[in-house]
Amino acid sequence: MSTMFKVEPEVASEIQARARERGVSVDAYLRELIKQETPKSNTMNRLTSQERVQLLREWASGHSANAVCLSDDAITRQSIYSGRG
């Protein structure tokens, strides 16, 4: 199902710009905004396993696959708090 909304050109431009900044489509960006406003417990309880997988895939597609992985040494307590008396 698709729905059309009329918004001011400035608002549409802002939505598109924010979606581009996140590297996702406008549709995915708006879904993220809606999810932020929806209580997770109620939403997750009503979803099928296929819907949960789809949400996970949409979330993952909004993140870079080229993220730098930290070494085990980089995330040790000693490494994180080095230099703090």
C-alpha positions as CSV (number, residue, x, y, z in Angstrom):
1,M,0.0,0.0,0.0
2,S,1.3,3.4,-0.8
3,T,0.1,6.7,0.6
4,M,0.8,10.2,-0.7
5,F,1.3,13.1,1.7
6,K,1.4,16.8,0.7
7,V,4.3,18.6,2.4
8,E,5.9,21.9,1.8
9,P,8.8,21.8,-0.6
10,E,11.2,22.9,2.2
11,V,10.1,20.0,4.4
12,A,10.4,17.5,1.5
13,S,13.9,18.8,0.8
14,E,14.9,18.5,4.5
15,I,13.6,14.9,4.7
16,Q,15.5,14.0,1.5
17,A,18.7,15.6,2.8
18,R,18.5,13.7,6.2
19,A,17.8,10.4,4.4
20,R,20.9,11.0,2.2
21,E,23.0,11.8,5.2
22,R,22.1,8.5,6.7
23,G,22.6,6.7,3.4
24,V,19.1,5.4,3.2
25,S,16.0,5.9,1.1
26,V,13.3,8.4,2.2
27,D,11.0,5.5,2.9
28,A,13.6,3.8,5.2
29,Y,14.3,7.1,6.9
30,L,10.6,7.8,7.6
31,R,10.2,4.2,8.9
32,E,13.1,4.8,11.3
33,L,11.4,8.0,12.6
34,I,8.2,6.1,13.1
35,K,10.0,3.3,15.0
36,Q,11.6,5.8,17.3
37,E,8.2,7.1,18.3
38,T,6.6,3.6,18.7
39,P,6.9,1.7,22.0
40,K,9.1,-1.2,21.1
41,S,7.4,-3.8,23.3
42,N,4.0,-3.3,21.8
43,T,5.4,-3.2,18.2
44,M,7.6,-6.3,18.6
45,N,4.9,-8.4,20.2
46,R,2.7,-7.9,17.2
47,L,5.2,-8.7,14.5
48,T,5.7,-12.0,12.7
49,S,9.1,-13.5,12.5
50,Q,9.3,-12.5,8.8
51,E,8.4,-8.9,9.7
52,R,11.1,-8.9,12.4
53,V,13.7,-10.2,9.9
54,Q,12.6,-7.5,7.4
55,L,13.0,-4.8,10.0
56,L,16.5,-6.1,10.9
57,R,17.5,-6.1,7.3
58,E,16.2,-2.5,6.8
59,W,18.1,-1.5,9.9
60,A,21.3,-3.2,8.8
61,S,21.1,-1.6,5.3
62,G,21.3,1.8,6.9
63,H,24.8,1.1,8.2
64,S,28.1,1.0,6.3
65,A,29.6,-2.4,5.5
66,N,33.0,-0.7,5.6
67,A,33.0,0.1,9.3
68,V,36.3,-0.3,11.0
69,C,36.5,-3.2,13.4
70,L,38.4,-2.7,16.6
71,S,41.0,-5.2,17.8
72,D,40.5,-7.1,21.0
73,D,43.3,-5.0,22.5
74,A,41.6,-1.8,21.6
75,I,38.5,-2.6,23.7
76,T,40.1,-3.9,26.8
77,R,39.4,-2.1,30.1
78,Q,43.1,-1.2,30.4
79,S,43.2,0.3,27.0
80,I,40.0,2.3,27.4
81,Y,41.0,3.8,30.8
82,S,44.7,4.2,30.2
83,G,46.0,7.5,31.4
84,R,43.3,7.9,34.0
85,G,45.0,7.6,37.4
